[in-house]
Amino acid sequence: MTASPALFDDGTLPERRADTEHPPRAAGRARVMYPNRDQIELRPSDLESLLPEGHRARIVWGYVVGLDLSVLYAGIKVVEGGVGRAAIAPEILYALWLFATLEGVGSARKIARLTQEHDAYRWICGGVQVNYHTLADFRSEQGEALDTLLSDNIACLLAAGVVKLKSVAQDGVRVRASAGAASFRREEKLKSCLEAATERVAALKRELEDDPGAQTRRRQAARERAAREREDRIAAALARVPELAAIKNRQGKGRATARASTTDPEATVMKMADGGFRPAYNIQFASDTESQIIVGVDAASSGSDMAQMAPMVEQVIERCGSAPENWLVDGGFPAHEQLDAVAEQTRVIAPVPKPKTKDKTKDGDGGEGPREEAHGKPAPVTDEHQRKPGDSQAVGDWRERMATEEAKTLYKDRAATAECVNAHARNRHLVLLPVRGLEKVKGVARLYALAHNLMRMISLAPELLGIGVSTSGVRTMAA
């Protein structure tokens, strides 16, 4: 074999060249992974895996499917074996509205969009397509059904001992109406608007009859419907002017100052909590003081609470089968005729206004001093808790009752209950009504009451919802 040639002639390793002797490496473009959102992905998954155990949407669904919804099924005309497209299950629509209310969502369009984008809403739908028209119609047309469901809910809580109905606190919350201040017009302006709207409807009818195109006819029909609805709203606003004029006359402002809205004729300009005046509705909640369960709900187009107590007492009696022992309200409720109306059903616990003899007038220094009689002597100060001449038996009993320590102690529960319920409603975005008209507003108020009671059930009686408690103390849905 021949010897392999040596790698180096002199048998020694060459010296390493300095780094400066190497050619510099060319600066290349950084290699990174950049998102490509145009590529198609196939993700095998089921809707059931989207939500964890104990999620609020699961609790809402478990509550809804355990209810008797025959009042909602009564309006479904299509039957198995018959013709027609299958209706969306009322459980889905009711659960969507309950969950959305808890999440502070009040728009049917937004809920419809969330059923495509949000996992919780997609889970409730379970693959069923829901459009905003169906959701809006459910809330608008099922007001009486929601009232029945609220009565069933309260009856269940009464039977379980959650609601004691010893004392009930009532309070009103003024919620901004879906109408602008510029939509309010006086009587003469409303009359001219009505004439213009009537002429517009007649002109559109003539155009519709003369148009041979089917597609154009549909557009014309929609335009005519919108014009007709506006005509109806203006007529309703004009019909409400005498009612508003009577209120203005009592306030000493004159009939000419009465104005009604052409957008929502039943909305009324009210003084809001911030001191401003805006179109609003007066939503009333009556709540059990011990459990804070809402046992009565109503809405009024009047900003005053003076006439709201007696109707609410009758409603609670009808729902619960009996009247509470005590009825707690603030100083805006106890008009004398209201006290007389409820005297045989319950005891009213409300502050007694100070007597008029303690009215103050400006003194010479610009301050306020007690009113004086003609001889320069101070007017006698009377006790507001003493019976007055002309007081009915109910009013006199109320005055004397509020002087006792028992009544003063009971009254402390009013703010702790009513104001808390109102705050929960505000936190769930009950600040601007998404509907128009008193009956639709009542439907929205009932949804908030049902959602509120559901959350109270989770806290007070989770066993009624099939909710258990794990070893870690975390509440979970029962299997």
ABEGO torsion letter per residue (X at the ends): XBBBBBABAAGBBBBBBBAAABBBBBBBBBBBBBBBAABBBBBBBBAAAABBBGBAAAAAAAAAAABBAAAAAAABABBBGBBEBBBBBAAAAAAAAAAAAAAGBABAAAAAAAAAABAAAAAAAGGBBBBAAAAAAAAAAAAAAAAAAAAAAAAAAAAAGABAGABBBBBBBBBBBBBBAAABBBAAAAAAAAAAAAAAAAAAAAAAAABABAAAAAAAAAAAAAAAAAAAAAAAAAAAAAAAAAAAAAAGAEAAABBBBAABAABBBBBBAAGBBBBBBBBBBBBBAAAGBBABBBBBABABAAAAAAAAAAAAAAAAGBBBABBBBBAAABBAAAAAAAAAABBBBBBBBBBAAABBBBBAAGBBBBBBBAAGBBBBBBBAABBBBGBBAAAAAAAAAAABAAAAAAAAAAAAAAAAAAAAAAAAGBABBABBEAAAAAAAAAAAAAAAAAAAAAAABAAAAGBBBBAAGBBBBBX
